[in-house]
Amino acid sequence: MSDKALITDAELELSQRIQRQLPRGVNPKIIAELNGQPKEVFDTNLLRFLQNRGQMQVVTTNGIIAPPSGIVIPFTIPVNESRDWNEAIKAASPNTDRSGGIWKVGDQYPAMAGAVERLEQIWLVNFGKGRRTSSQSAIEWGKEQHLVPDSPRANFAIAEHLPKLNTYLGMDHMVVASLRKCSFGGRGHVVDVWFGGSEREAGLGWFEGDWGDNDWFVFARDLEPGDLGS
């Protein structure tokens, strides 16, 4: 029996739509390698997670272990760390409030001089249904997996290149957050992008607040730690 026989035609179609939505440069072999499973089996597990809103654990062969009841989705995305802050916000989240604080923290995330757009391996992490997760707890999980929070520009790149990510993950709305901390109004914040229907809006979330089961975090390897919280 083939792996495809393990899922319905509707599930297979959705899994194919998810893969088509990923940007150019995604290599299906990466998914198999990182999850220790054939791509079709990974799709099945991903769909089961989405349908059950987080009641499984995915273990990867390279040492990355998903949070209990959570999931880790690896893929590649074009990221340009030299991009102008305001330009990156506009491209990622056209519905962003022009008076929001997100426009005022760009100096805390300076563009990387000389950088060019490149494909970057990232891990999108969700902690599971019914979970409340602090920013610091998410960072500590990343440290255990030898991952660090990716930059806000990587966060913006996800929203720009995967504008229908919430739709293809079966979610009415979701938040994707970079946990690299900034300061605004005397308090610690993080940069996030809210997906709702066809709209996307960038904003600032409380670093000290808790995150829910619609919230996802962006991690990467081999980044400069910067200010990742204490």
Buried (B, 14 or more C-beta within 10 A) or exposed (E): EEBEEEBEEEBBEBBEEBBEBBBEBBEBEBBBBBBEBBBBBBBBBBBBBBEEBBEBBBEBEEEBBBBEBBBBBBBBBBBBBEBEBEEBBBBBBBEBEEEBBBBBBBEBBEBBEEEEEEBBBBBBBBBBBEBEBBBBBBBEBBEEBEBBBBBBBBBBBBBBBBBBBBBBBBBEEBBBBBBBBBEEEEEBBBBBBBBBEEBBBBBBBEBEEEBBBBBBBBBBBEBEEEEBBE
